[in-house]
Amino acid sequence: MKYTLLVDLDENALGDAEWEDCDVRSAGLTRELDAEGRYLDAAPRHPTDTATSVPVRDGYRVVTEPIPGARFGTIEVRPVLDIPGIPGR
């Protein structure tokens, strides 16, 4: 069985040193999981101010060819953050 984890927290909750520590510890955890053969991939995201949301309401959308699930909700498009030390990067 495979699982995906979306870690979503207040971007202003941590200071620079705390974010750095979180990144280092996260990279360590992913290396540990990778060594155990239990790691598939990670894609940390940039802050929400870099995101674009694509709402679809009443059949109309702002962009062409959105993800089919956009008919039922909103698709957020946000750049992936590169954290050194995470396997597969």
PyMOL Python script that loads the backbone (N, CA, C, O; Angstrom):
from pymol import cmd

cmd.read_pdbstr("""\
ATOM      1  N   MET A   1       0.847  -1.171   0.000  1.00  0.00           N
ATOM      2  CA  MET A   1       0.000   0.000   0.000  1.00  0.00           C
ATOM      3  C   MET A   1       0.896   1.239   0.000  1.00  0.00           C
ATOM      4  O   MET A   1       1.909   1.292   0.697  1.00  0.00           O
ATOM      5  N   LYS A   2       0.504   2.219  -0.786  1.00  0.00           N
ATOM      6  CA  LYS A   2       1.260   3.465  -0.866  1.00  0.00           C
ATOM      7  C   LYS A   2       0.444   4.590  -0.247  1.00  0.00           C
ATOM      8  O   LYS A   2      -0.786   4.579  -0.283  1.00  0.00           O
ATOM      9  N   TYR A   3       1.143   5.550   0.316  1.00  0.00           N
ATOM     10  CA  TYR A   3       0.506   6.709   0.925  1.00  0.00           C
ATOM     11  C   TYR A   3       1.158   7.978   0.409  1.00  0.00           C
ATOM     12  O   TYR A   3       2.343   7.984   0.074  1.00  0.00           O
ATOM     13  N   THR A   4       0.398   9.030   0.346  1.00  0.00           N
ATOM     14  CA  THR A   4       0.960  10.341   0.053  1.00  0.00           C
ATOM     15  C   THR A   4       0.667  11.237   1.244  1.00  0.00           C
ATOM     16  O   THR A   4      -0.409  11.161   1.837  1.00  0.00           O
ATOM     17  N   LEU A   5       1.603  12.065   1.582  1.00  0.00           N
ATOM     18  CA  LEU A   5       1.469  12.983   2.704  1.00  0.00           C
ATOM     19  C   LEU A   5       1.556  14.404   2.186  1.00  0.00           C
ATOM     20  O   LEU A   5       2.538  14.770   1.540  1.00  0.00           O
ATOM     21  N   LEU A   6       0.557  15.198   2.458  1.00  0.00           N
ATOM     22  CA  LEU A   6       0.590  16.612   2.114  1.00  0.00           C
ATOM     23  C   LEU A   6       0.732  17.369   3.425  1.00  0.00           C
ATOM     24  O   LEU A   6      -0.192  17.414   4.236  1.00  0.00           O
ATOM     25  N   VAL A   7       1.882  17.952   3.616  1.00  0.00           N
ATOM     26  CA  VAL A   7       2.138  18.721   4.830  1.00  0.00           C
ATOM     27  C   VAL A   7       1.771  20.160   4.527  1.00  0.00           C
ATOM     28  O   VAL A   7       2.418  20.816   3.710  1.00  0.00           O
ATOM     29  N   ASP A   8       0.746  20.641   5.177  1.00  0.00           N
ATOM     30  CA  ASP A   8       0.236  21.975   4.909  1.00  0.00           C
ATOM     31  C   ASP A   8       0.218  22.738   6.225  1.00  0.00           C
ATOM     32  O   ASP A   8      -0.543  22.402   7.132  1.00  0.00           O
ATOM     33  N   LEU A   9       1.058  23.766   6.330  1.00  0.00           N
ATOM     34  CA  LEU A   9       1.102  24.544   7.565  1.00  0.00           C
ATOM     35  C   LEU A   9       1.256  26.013   7.261  1.00  0.00           C
ATOM     36  O   LEU A   9       1.613  26.403   6.150  1.00  0.00           O
ATOM     37  N   ASP A  10       0.981  26.820   8.264  1.00  0.00           N
ATOM     38  CA  ASP A  10       1.057  28.270   8.126  1.00  0.00           C
ATOM     39  C   ASP A  10       2.479  28.673   7.756  1.00  0.00           C
ATOM     40  O   ASP A  10       3.421  28.412   8.504  1.00  0.00           O
ATOM     41  N   GLU A  11       2.627  29.303   6.608  1.00  0.00           N
ATOM     42  CA  GLU A  11       3.952  29.686   6.123  1.00  0.00           C
ATOM     43  C   GLU A  11       4.641  30.700   7.026  1.00  0.00           C
ATOM     44  O   GLU A  11       5.863  30.843   6.982  1.00  0.00           O
ATOM     45  N   ASN A  12       3.868  31.400   7.839  1.00  0.00           N
ATOM     46  CA  ASN A  12       4.441  32.400   8.741  1.00  0.00           C
ATOM     47  C   ASN A  12       4.678  31.862  10.141  1.00  0.00           C
ATOM     48  O   ASN A  12       5.101  32.604  11.028  1.00  0.00           O
ATOM     49  N   ALA A  13       4.408  30.574  10.350  1.00  0.00           N
ATOM     50  CA  ALA A  13       4.506  29.985  11.685  1.00  0.00           C
ATOM     51  C   ALA A  13       5.953  29.773  12.125  1.00  0.00           C
ATOM     52  O   ALA A  13       6.226  29.700  13.323  1.00  0.00           O
ATOM     53  N   LEU A  14       6.881  29.673  11.176  1.00  0.00           N
ATOM     54  CA  LEU A  14       8.275  29.381  11.503  1.00  0.00           C
ATOM     55  C   LEU A  14       9.190  30.509  11.041  1.00  0.00           C
ATOM     56  O   LEU A  14       8.943  31.156  10.023  1.00  0.00           O
ATOM     57  N   GLY A  15      10.246  30.728  11.809  1.00  0.00           N
ATOM     58  CA  GLY A  15      11.274  31.676  11.405  1.00  0.00           C
ATOM     59  C   GLY A  15      12.249  30.997  10.451  1.00  0.00           C
ATOM     60  O   GLY A  15      12.139  29.797  10.198  1.00  0.00           O
ATOM     61  N   ASP A  16      13.200  31.759   9.923  1.00  0.00           N
ATOM     62  CA  ASP A  16      14.165  31.214   8.964  1.00  0.00           C
ATOM     63  C   ASP A  16      14.934  30.027   9.526  1.00  0.00           C
ATOM     64  O   ASP A  16      15.096  29.013   8.846  1.00  0.00           O
ATOM     65  N   ALA A  17      15.407  30.144  10.757  1.00  0.00           N
ATOM     66  CA  ALA A  17      16.179  29.054  11.377  1.00  0.00           C
ATOM     67  C   ALA A  17      15.315  27.811  11.556  1.00  0.00           C
ATOM     68  O   ALA A  17      15.790  26.690  11.377  1.00  0.00           O
ATOM     69  N   GLU A  18      14.052  28.008  11.906  1.00  0.00           N
ATOM     70  CA  GLU A  18      13.153  26.863  12.086  1.00  0.00           C
ATOM     71  C   GLU A  18      12.850  26.178  10.754  1.00  0.00           C
ATOM     72  O   GLU A  18      12.773  24.951  10.688  1.00  0.00           O
ATOM     73  N   TRP A  19      12.676  26.974   9.689  1.00  0.00           N
ATOM     74  CA  TRP A  19      12.461  26.388   8.367  1.00  0.00           C
ATOM     75  C   TRP A  19      13.691  25.596   7.936  1.00  0.00           C
ATOM     76  O   TRP A  19      13.569  24.492   7.407  1.00  0.00           O
ATOM     77  N   GLU A  20      14.874  26.160   8.162  1.00  0.00           N
ATOM     78  CA  GLU A  20      16.118  25.471   7.802  1.00  0.00           C
ATOM     79  C   GLU A  20      16.213  24.142   8.537  1.00  0.00           C
ATOM     80  O   GLU A  20      16.539  23.116   7.940  1.00  0.00           O
ATOM     81  N   ASP A  21      15.925  24.164   9.845  1.00  0.00           N
ATOM     82  CA  ASP A  21      15.960  22.931  10.637  1.00  0.00           C
ATOM     83  C   ASP A  21      14.943  21.924  10.106  1.00  0.00           C
ATOM     84  O   ASP A  21      15.236  20.732  10.004  1.00  0.00           O
ATOM     85  N   CYS A  22      13.755  22.402   9.769  1.00  0.00           N
ATOM     86  CA  CYS A  22      12.710  21.531   9.228  1.00  0.00           C
ATOM     87  C   CYS A  22      13.165  20.900   7.907  1.00  0.00           C
ATOM     88  O   CYS A  22      12.953  19.708   7.683  1.00  0.00           O
ATOM     89  N   ASP A  23      13.784  21.694   7.041  1.00  0.00           N
ATOM     90  CA  ASP A  23      14.287  21.172   5.765  1.00  0.00           C
ATOM     91  C   ASP A  23      15.354  20.108   5.982  1.00  0.00           C
ATOM     92  O   ASP A  23      15.328  19.058   5.339  1.00  0.00           O
ATOM     93  N   VAL A  24      16.291  20.375   6.885  1.00  0.00           N
ATOM     94  CA  VAL A  24      17.376  19.422   7.161  1.00  0.00           C
ATOM     95  C   VAL A  24      16.803  18.126   7.719  1.00  0.00           C
ATOM     96  O   VAL A  24      17.185  17.037   7.291  1.00  0.00           O
ATOM     97  N   ARG A  25      15.894  18.245   8.668  1.00  0.00           N
ATOM     98  CA  ARG A  25      15.298  17.055   9.282  1.00  0.00           C
ATOM     99  C   ARG A  25      14.432  16.288   8.286  1.00  0.00           C
ATOM    100  O   ARG A  25      14.412  15.057   8.295  1.00  0.00           O
ATOM    101  N   SER A  26      13.714  17.020   7.422  1.00  0.00           N
ATOM    102  CA  SER A  26      12.895  16.365   6.400  1.00  0.00           C
ATOM    103  C   SER A  26      13.763  15.599   5.414  1.00  0.00           C
ATOM    104  O   SER A  26      13.436  14.479   5.023  1.00  0.00           O
ATOM    105  N   ALA A  27      14.874  16.213   5.017  1.00  0.00           N
ATOM    106  CA  ALA A  27      15.800  15.533   4.106  1.00  0.00           C
ATOM    107  C   ALA A  27      16.357  14.276   4.770  1.00  0.00           C
ATOM    108  O   ALA A  27      16.504  13.246   4.112  1.00  0.00           O
ATOM    109  N   GLY A  28      16.668  14.349   6.068  1.00  0.00           N
ATOM    110  CA  GLY A  28      17.155  13.180   6.794  1.00  0.00           C
ATOM    111  C   GLY A  28      16.120  12.065   6.834  1.00  0.00           C
ATOM    112  O   GLY A  28      16.449  10.894   6.643  1.00  0.00           O
ATOM    113  N   LEU A  29      14.865  12.436   7.083  1.00  0.00           N
ATOM    114  CA  LEU A  29      13.801  11.436   7.113  1.00  0.00           C
ATOM    115  C   LEU A  29      13.636  10.782   5.751  1.00  0.00           C
ATOM    116  O   LEU A  29      13.470   9.565   5.669  1.00  0.00           O
ATOM    117  N   THR A  30      13.678  11.567   4.683  1.00  0.00           N
ATOM    118  CA  THR A  30      13.504  10.982   3.354  1.00  0.00           C
ATOM    119  C   THR A  30      14.664  10.062   3.003  1.00  0.00           C
ATOM    120  O   THR A  30      14.461   9.035   2.355  1.00  0.00           O
ATOM    121  N   ARG A  31      15.884  10.415   3.424  1.00  0.00           N
ATOM    122  CA  ARG A  31      17.032   9.525   3.183  1.00  0.00           C
ATOM    123  C   ARG A  31      16.863   8.212   3.953  1.00  0.00           C
ATOM    124  O   ARG A  31      17.182   7.141   3.437  1.00  0.00           O
ATOM    125  N   GLU A  32      16.362   8.302   5.187  1.00  0.00           N
ATOM    126  CA  GLU A  32      16.119   7.107   6.001  1.00  0.00           C
ATOM    127  C   GLU A  32      15.055   6.215   5.341  1.00  0.00           C
ATOM    128  O   GLU A  32      15.241   5.004   5.220  1.00  0.00           O
ATOM    129  N   LEU A  33      13.954   6.821   4.921  1.00  0.00           N
ATOM    130  CA  LEU A  33      12.897   6.057   4.260  1.00  0.00           C
ATOM    131  C   LEU A  33      13.392   5.461   2.942  1.00  0.00           C
ATOM    132  O   LEU A  33      13.038   4.334   2.596  1.00  0.00           O
ATOM    133  N   ASP A  34      14.215   6.222   2.204  1.00  0.00           N
ATOM    134  CA  ASP A  34      14.764   5.748   0.944  1.00  0.00           C
ATOM    135  C   ASP A  34      15.665   4.542   1.178  1.00  0.00           C
ATOM    136  O   ASP A  34      15.601   3.571   0.424  1.00  0.00           O
ATOM    137  N   ALA A  35      16.497   4.587   2.202  1.00  0.00           N
ATOM    138  CA  ALA A  35      17.402   3.480   2.518  1.00  0.00           C
ATOM    139  C   ALA A  35      16.619   2.214   2.877  1.00  0.00           C
ATOM    140  O   ALA A  35      17.091   1.100   2.652  1.00  0.00           O
ATOM    141  N   GLU A  36      15.433   2.394   3.431  1.00  0.00           N
ATOM    142  CA  GLU A  36      14.576   1.268   3.808  1.00  0.00           C
ATOM    143  C   GLU A  36      13.699   0.805   2.650  1.00  0.00           C
ATOM    144  O   GLU A  36      12.941  -0.156   2.787  1.00  0.00           O
ATOM    145  N   GLY A  37      13.802   1.491   1.504  1.00  0.00           N
ATOM    146  CA  GLY A  37      12.984   1.137   0.352  1.00  0.00           C
ATOM    147  C   GLY A  37      11.534   1.566   0.505  1.00  0.00           C
ATOM    148  O   GLY A  37      10.655   1.013  -0.157  1.00  0.00           O
ATOM    149  N   ARG A  38      11.266   2.547   1.368  1.00  0.00           N
ATOM    150  CA  ARG A  38       9.889   2.979   1.626  1.00  0.00           C
ATOM    151  C   ARG A  38       9.619   4.403   1.143  1.00  0.00           C
ATOM    152  O   ARG A  38       8.598   4.993   1.495  1.00  0.00           O
ATOM    153  N   TYR A  39      10.514   4.950   0.351  1.00  0.00           N
ATOM    154  CA  TYR A  39      10.373   6.332  -0.123  1.00  0.00           C
ATOM    155  C   TYR A  39      10.152   6.328  -1.628  1.00  0.00           C
ATOM    156  O   TYR A  39      10.848   5.623  -2.359  1.00  0.00           O
ATOM    157  N   LEU A  40       9.186   7.114  -2.092  1.00  0.00           N
ATOM    158  CA  LEU A  40       8.925   7.200  -3.523  1.00  0.00           C
ATOM    159  C   LEU A  40       9.323   8.546  -4.102  1.00  0.00           C
ATOM    160  O   LEU A  40      10.056   8.600  -5.090  1.00  0.00           O
ATOM    161  N   ASP A  41       8.850   9.645  -3.498  1.00  0.00           N
ATOM    162  CA  ASP A  41       9.117  10.953  -4.066  1.00  0.00           C
ATOM    163  C   ASP A  41       8.683  12.028  -3.088  1.00  0.00           C
ATOM    164  O   ASP A  41       7.889  11.774  -2.182  1.00  0.00           O
ATOM    165  N   ALA A  42       9.208  13.226  -3.274  1.00  0.00           N
ATOM    166  CA  ALA A  42       8.775  14.387  -2.502  1.00  0.00           C
ATOM    167  C   ALA A  42       8.729  15.585  -3.433  1.00  0.00           C
ATOM    168  O   ALA A  42       9.497  15.675  -4.391  1.00  0.00           O
ATOM    169  N   ALA A  43       7.832  16.490  -3.144  1.00  0.00           N
ATOM    170  CA  ALA A  43       7.709  17.699  -3.952  1.00  0.00           C
ATOM    171  C   ALA A  43       7.260  18.852  -3.060  1.00  0.00           C
ATOM    172  O   ALA A  43       6.103  19.269  -3.114  1.00  0.00           O
ATOM    173  N   PRO A  44       8.174  19.365  -2.241  1.00  0.00           N
ATOM    174  CA  PRO A  44       7.817  20.524  -1.415  1.00  0.00           C
ATOM    175  C   PRO A  44       7.419  21.691  -2.305  1.00  0.00           C
ATOM    176  O   PRO A  44       7.942  21.844  -3.410  1.00  0.00           O
ATOM    177  N   ARG A  45       6.502  22.506  -1.827  1.00  0.00           N
ATOM    178  CA  ARG A  45       5.981  23.601  -2.645  1.00  0.00           C
ATOM    179  C   ARG A  45       6.509  24.949  -2.178  1.00  0.00           C
ATOM    180  O   ARG A  45       6.830  25.145  -1.006  1.00  0.00           O
ATOM    181  N   HIS A  46       6.586  25.858  -3.116  1.00  0.00           N
ATOM    182  CA  HIS A  46       6.917  27.244  -2.786  1.00  0.00           C
ATOM    183  C   HIS A  46       5.720  27.857  -2.058  1.00  0.00           C
ATOM    184  O   HIS A  46       4.647  27.254  -2.038  1.00  0.00           O
ATOM    185  N   PRO A  47       5.875  29.039  -1.459  1.00  0.00           N
ATOM    186  CA  PRO A  47       4.782  29.680  -0.717  1.00  0.00           C
ATOM    187  C   PRO A  47       3.534  29.914  -1.564  1.00  0.00           C
ATOM    188  O   PRO A  47       3.590  29.937  -2.793  1.00  0.00           O
ATOM    189  N   THR A  48       2.411  30.088  -0.876  1.00  0.00           N
ATOM    190  CA  THR A  48       1.129  30.245  -1.568  1.00  0.00           C
ATOM    191  C   THR A  48       1.075  31.469  -2.465  1.00  0.00           C
ATOM    192  O   THR A  48       0.290  31.496  -3.413  1.00  0.00           O
ATOM    193  N   ASP A  49       1.895  32.494  -2.190  1.00  0.00           N
ATOM    194  CA  ASP A  49       1.841  33.676  -3.047  1.00  0.00           C
ATOM    195  C   ASP A  49       2.405  33.412  -4.442  1.00  0.00           C
ATOM    196  O   ASP A  49       2.300  34.268  -5.320  1.00  0.00           O
ATOM    197  N   THR A  50       3.001  32.239  -4.655  1.00  0.00           N
ATOM    198  CA  THR A  50       3.478  31.858  -5.987  1.00  0.00           C
ATOM    199  C   THR A  50       2.448  31.012  -6.721  1.00  0.00           C
ATOM    200  O   THR A  50       2.649  30.660  -7.884  1.00  0.00           O
ATOM    201  N   ALA A  51       1.342  30.680  -6.049  1.00  0.00           N
ATOM    202  CA  ALA A  51       0.345  29.771  -6.602  1.00  0.00           C
ATOM    203  C   ALA A  51      -0.649  30.494  -7.515  1.00  0.00           C
ATOM    204  O   ALA A  51      -0.872  31.699  -7.404  1.00  0.00           O
ATOM    205  N   THR A  52      -1.221  29.723  -8.401  1.00  0.00           N
ATOM    206  CA  THR A  52      -2.320  30.178  -9.234  1.00  0.00           C
ATOM    207  C   THR A  52      -3.452  29.174  -9.052  1.00  0.00           C
ATOM    208  O   THR A  52      -3.246  27.973  -9.222  1.00  0.00           O
ATOM    209  N   SER A  53      -4.614  29.641  -8.716  1.00  0.00           N
ATOM    210  CA  SER A  53      -5.771  28.753  -8.581  1.00  0.00           C
ATOM    211  C   SER A  53      -6.654  28.899  -9.811  1.00  0.00           C
ATOM    212  O   SER A  53      -6.850  29.997 -10.333  1.00  0.00           O
ATOM    213  N   VAL A  54      -7.176  27.776 -10.257  1.00  0.00           N
ATOM    214  CA  VAL A  54      -8.003  27.761 -11.452  1.00  0.00           C
ATOM    215  C   VAL A  54      -9.416  27.306 -11.061  1.00  0.00           C
ATOM    216  O   VAL A  54      -9.688  26.106 -11.019  1.00  0.00           O
ATOM    217  N   PRO A  55     -10.298  28.239 -10.781  1.00  0.00           N
ATOM    218  CA  PRO A  55     -11.670  27.844 -10.457  1.00  0.00           C
ATOM    219  C   PRO A  55     -12.480  27.594 -11.727  1.00  0.00           C
ATOM    220  O   PRO A  55     -12.301  28.268 -12.741  1.00  0.00           O
ATOM    221  N   VAL A  56     -13.361  26.624 -11.647  1.00  0.00           N
ATOM    222  CA  VAL A  56     -14.287  26.341 -12.740  1.00  0.00           C
ATOM    223  C   VAL A  56     -15.686  26.370 -12.147  1.00  0.00           C
ATOM    224  O   VAL A  56     -16.020  25.562 -11.281  1.00  0.00           O
ATOM    225  N   ARG A  57     -16.478  27.278 -12.604  1.00  0.00           N
ATOM    226  CA  ARG A  57     -17.846  27.413 -12.100  1.00  0.00           C
ATOM    227  C   ARG A  57     -18.787  27.580 -13.273  1.00  0.00           C
ATOM    228  O   ARG A  57     -18.515  28.322 -14.216  1.00  0.00           O
ATOM    229  N   ASP A  58     -19.881  26.886 -13.193  1.00  0.00           N
ATOM    230  CA  ASP A  58     -20.879  26.940 -14.259  1.00  0.00           C
ATOM    231  C   ASP A  58     -20.277  26.609 -15.623  1.00  0.00           C
ATOM    232  O   ASP A  58     -20.698  27.137 -16.652  1.00  0.00           O
ATOM    233  N   GLY A  59     -19.284  25.723 -15.604  1.00  0.00           N
ATOM    234  CA  GLY A  59     -18.689  25.278 -16.855  1.00  0.00           C
ATOM    235  C   GLY A  59     -17.661  26.205 -17.468  1.00  0.00           C
ATOM    236  O   GLY A  59     -17.126  25.898 -18.534  1.00  0.00           O
ATOM    237  N   TYR A  60     -17.365  27.335 -16.832  1.00  0.00           N
ATOM    238  CA  TYR A  60     -16.397  28.283 -17.388  1.00  0.00           C
ATOM    239  C   TYR A  60     -15.108  28.261 -16.577  1.00  0.00           C
ATOM    240  O   TYR A  60     -15.132  28.144 -15.352  1.00  0.00           O
ATOM    241  N   ARG A  61     -13.999  28.375 -17.269  1.00  0.00           N
ATOM    242  CA  ARG A  61     -12.692  28.381 -16.610  1.00  0.00           C
ATOM    243  C   ARG A  61     -11.842  29.513 -17.174  1.00  0.00           C
ATOM    244  O   ARG A  61     -12.125  30.069 -18.235  1.00  0.00           O
ATOM    245  N   VAL A  62     -10.777  29.835 -16.415  1.00  0.00           N
ATOM    246  CA  VAL A  62      -9.908  30.942 -16.802  1.00  0.00           C
ATOM    247  C   VAL A  62      -8.838  30.493 -17.791  1.00  0.00           C
ATOM    248  O   VAL A  62      -8.413  31.286 -18.631  1.00  0.00           O
ATOM    249  N   VAL A  63      -8.401  29.262 -17.711  1.00  0.00           N
ATOM    250  CA  VAL A  63      -7.356  28.751 -18.607  1.00  0.00           C
ATOM    251  C   VAL A  63      -7.919  27.599 -19.424  1.00  0.00           C
ATOM    252  O   VAL A  63      -8.989  27.074 -19.118  1.00  0.00           O
ATOM    253  N   THR A  64      -7.200  27.213 -20.454  1.00  0.00           N
ATOM    254  CA  THR A  64      -7.654  26.096 -21.279  1.00  0.00           C
ATOM    255  C   THR A  64      -7.075  24.783 -20.764  1.00  0.00           C
ATOM    256  O   THR A  64      -6.031  24.766 -20.112  1.00  0.00           O
ATOM    257  N   GLU A  65      -7.757  23.697 -21.061  1.00  0.00           N
ATOM    258  CA  GLU A  65      -7.340  22.334 -20.742  1.00  0.00           C
ATOM    259  C   GLU A  65      -6.959  22.128 -19.277  1.00  0.00           C
ATOM    260  O   GLU A  65      -5.842  21.690 -19.001  1.00  0.00           O
ATOM    261  N   PRO A  66      -7.849  22.430 -18.327  1.00  0.00           N
ATOM    262  CA  PRO A  66      -7.516  22.165 -16.920  1.00  0.00           C
ATOM    263  C   PRO A  66      -7.646  20.693 -16.584  1.00  0.00           C
ATOM    264  O   PRO A  66      -8.159  19.914 -17.387  1.00  0.00           O
ATOM    265  N   ILE A  67      -7.190  20.311 -15.420  1.00  0.00           N
ATOM    266  CA  ILE A  67      -7.328  18.950 -14.927  1.00  0.00           C
ATOM    267  C   ILE A  67      -8.825  18.654 -14.785  1.00  0.00           C
ATOM    268  O   ILE A  67      -9.569  19.510 -14.307  1.00  0.00           O
ATOM    269  N   PRO A  68      -9.283  17.466 -15.188  1.00  0.00           N
ATOM    270  CA  PRO A  68     -10.713  17.168 -15.154  1.00  0.00           C
ATOM    271  C   PRO A  68     -11.376  17.408 -13.794  1.00  0.00           C
ATOM    272  O   PRO A  68     -12.536  17.818 -13.744  1.00  0.00           O
ATOM    273  N   GLY A  69     -10.668  17.161 -12.702  1.00  0.00           N
ATOM    274  CA  GLY A  69     -11.233  17.367 -11.377  1.00  0.00           C
ATOM    275  C   GLY A  69     -11.570  18.810 -11.074  1.00  0.00           C
ATOM    276  O   GLY A  69     -12.263  19.091 -10.096  1.00  0.00           O
ATOM    277  N   ALA A  70     -11.090  19.734 -11.898  1.00  0.00           N
ATOM    278  CA  ALA A  70     -11.371  21.156 -11.691  1.00  0.00           C
ATOM    279  C   ALA A  70     -12.863  21.449 -11.807  1.00  0.00           C
ATOM    280  O   ALA A  70     -13.340  22.461 -11.294  1.00  0.00           O
ATOM    281  N   ARG A  71     -13.602  20.564 -12.482  1.00  0.00           N
ATOM    282  CA  ARG A  71     -15.054  20.759 -12.587  1.00  0.00           C
ATOM    283  C   ARG A  71     -15.730  20.693 -11.226  1.00  0.00           C
ATOM    284  O   ARG A  71     -16.831  21.214 -11.047  1.00  0.00           O
ATOM    285  N   PHE A  72     -15.069  20.050 -10.267  1.00  0.00           N
ATOM    286  CA  PHE A  72     -15.668  19.835  -8.958  1.00  0.00           C
ATOM    287  C   PHE A  72     -15.008  20.638  -7.847  1.00  0.00           C
ATOM    288  O   PHE A  72     -15.535  20.693  -6.735  1.00  0.00           O
ATOM    289  N   GLY A  73     -13.879  21.256  -8.118  1.00  0.00           N
ATOM    290  CA  GLY A  73     -13.150  22.002  -7.097  1.00  0.00           C
ATOM    291  C   GLY A  73     -12.212  22.990  -7.738  1.00  0.00           C
ATOM    292  O   GLY A  73     -12.509  23.536  -8.801  1.00  0.00           O
ATOM    293  N   THR A  74     -11.088  23.225  -7.108  1.00  0.00           N
ATOM    294  CA  THR A  74     -10.086  24.161  -7.603  1.00  0.00           C
ATOM    295  C   THR A  74      -8.749  23.458  -7.684  1.00  0.00           C
ATOM    296  O   THR A  74      -8.369  22.733  -6.765  1.00  0.00           O
ATOM    297  N   ILE A  75      -8.041  23.664  -8.758  1.00  0.00           N
ATOM    298  CA  ILE A  75      -6.703  23.112  -8.927  1.00  0.00           C
ATOM    299  C   ILE A  75      -5.706  24.217  -8.642  1.00  0.00           C
ATOM    300  O   ILE A  75      -5.744  25.276  -9.268  1.00  0.00           O
ATOM    301  N   GLU A  76      -4.820  23.970  -7.701  1.00  0.00           N
ATOM    302  CA  GLU A  76      -3.785  24.945  -7.376  1.00  0.00           C
ATOM    303  C   GLU A  76      -2.520  24.571  -8.134  1.00  0.00           C
ATOM    304  O   GLU A  76      -2.097  23.416  -8.116  1.00  0.00           O
ATOM    305  N   VAL A  77      -1.929  25.535  -8.789  1.00  0.00           N
ATOM    306  CA  VAL A  77      -0.683  25.343  -9.519  1.00  0.00           C
ATOM    307  C   VAL A  77       0.380  26.134  -8.781  1.00  0.00           C
ATOM    308  O   VAL A  77       0.302  27.359  -8.680  1.00  0.00           O
ATOM    309  N   ARG A  78       1.375  25.423  -8.267  1.00  0.00           N
ATOM    310  CA  ARG A  78       2.412  26.086  -7.470  1.00  0.00           C
ATOM    311  C   ARG A  78       3.761  25.448  -7.787  1.00  0.00           C
ATOM    312  O   ARG A  78       3.833  24.227  -7.926  1.00  0.00           O
ATOM    313  N   PRO A  79       4.837  26.238  -7.906  1.00  0.00           N
ATOM    314  CA  PRO A  79       6.151  25.676  -8.183  1.00  0.00           C
ATOM    315  C   PRO A  79       6.609  24.738  -7.076  1.00  0.00           C
ATOM    316  O   PRO A  79       6.256  24.918  -5.910  1.00  0.00           O
ATOM    317  N   VAL A  80       7.397  23.739  -7.449  1.00  0.00           N
ATOM    318  CA  VAL A  80       7.970  22.804  -6.505  1.00  0.00           C
ATOM    319  C   VAL A  80       9.273  23.345  -5.971  1.00  0.00           C
ATOM    320  O   VAL A  80      10.087  23.870  -6.730  1.00  0.00           O
ATOM    321  N   LEU A  81       9.482  23.225  -4.677  1.00  0.00           N
ATOM    322  CA  LEU A  81      10.661  23.727  -3.994  1.00  0.00           C
ATOM    323  C   LEU A  81      11.752  22.678  -4.008  1.00  0.00           C
ATOM    324  O   LEU A  81      11.486  21.520  -3.685  1.00  0.00           O
ATOM    325  N   ASP A  82      12.961  23.038  -4.369  1.00  0.00           N
ATOM    326  CA  ASP A  82      14.088  22.109  -4.380  1.00  0.00           C
ATOM    327  C   ASP A  82      14.824  22.182  -3.053  1.00  0.00           C
ATOM    328  O   ASP A  82      15.385  23.223  -2.711  1.00  0.00           O
ATOM    329  N   ILE A  83      14.826  21.078  -2.298  1.00  0.00           N
ATOM    330  CA  ILE A  83      15.536  21.011  -1.024  1.00  0.00           C
ATOM    331  C   ILE A  83      16.693  20.043  -1.198  1.00  0.00           C
ATOM    332  O   ILE A  83      16.463  18.854  -1.423  1.00  0.00           O
ATOM    333  N   PRO A  84      17.936  20.519  -1.101  1.00  0.00           N
ATOM    334  CA  PRO A  84      19.095  19.642  -1.257  1.00  0.00           C
ATOM    335  C   PRO A  84      19.058  18.502  -0.238  1.00  0.00           C
ATOM    336  O   PRO A  84      18.654  18.691   0.910  1.00  0.00           O
ATOM    337  N   GLY A  85      19.482  17.330  -0.674  1.00  0.00           N
ATOM    338  CA  GLY A  85      19.578  16.189   0.216  1.00  0.00           C
ATOM    339  C   GLY A  85      18.394  15.246   0.148  1.00  0.00           C
ATOM    340  O   GLY A  85      18.452  14.151   0.707  1.00  0.00           O
ATOM    341  N   ILE A  86      17.317  15.642  -0.525  1.00  0.00           N
ATOM    342  CA  ILE A  86      16.164  14.770  -0.660  1.00  0.00           C
ATOM    343  C   ILE A  86      16.430  13.836  -1.838  1.00  0.00           C
ATOM    344  O   ILE A  86      16.724  14.311  -2.935  1.00  0.00           O
ATOM    345  N   PRO A  87      16.333  12.522  -1.640  1.00  0.00           N
ATOM    346  CA  PRO A  87      16.603  11.581  -2.731  1.00  0.00           C
ATOM    347  C   PRO A  87      15.751  11.884  -3.953  1.00  0.00           C
ATOM    348  O   PRO A  87      14.620  12.356  -3.841  1.00  0.00           O
ATOM    349  N   GLY A  88      16.313  11.604  -5.115  1.00  0.00           N
ATOM    350  CA  GLY A  88      15.597  11.801  -6.359  1.00  0.00           C
ATOM    351  C   GLY A  88      15.656  13.221  -6.880  1.00  0.00           C
ATOM    352  O   GLY A  88      15.008  13.535  -7.879  1.00  0.00           O
ATOM    353  N   ARG A  89      16.405  14.074  -6.238  1.00  0.00           N
ATOM    354  CA  ARG A  89      16.506  15.460  -6.658  1.00  0.00           C
ATOM    355  C   ARG A  89      17.787  15.688  -7.421  1.00  0.00           C
ATOM    356  O   ARG A  89      18.052  16.806  -7.862  1.00  0.00           O
TER     357      ARG A  89
END
""", "prot")
cmd.dss("prot")
cmd.show_as("cartoon", "prot")
cmd.util.cbc("prot")
cmd.orient("prot")
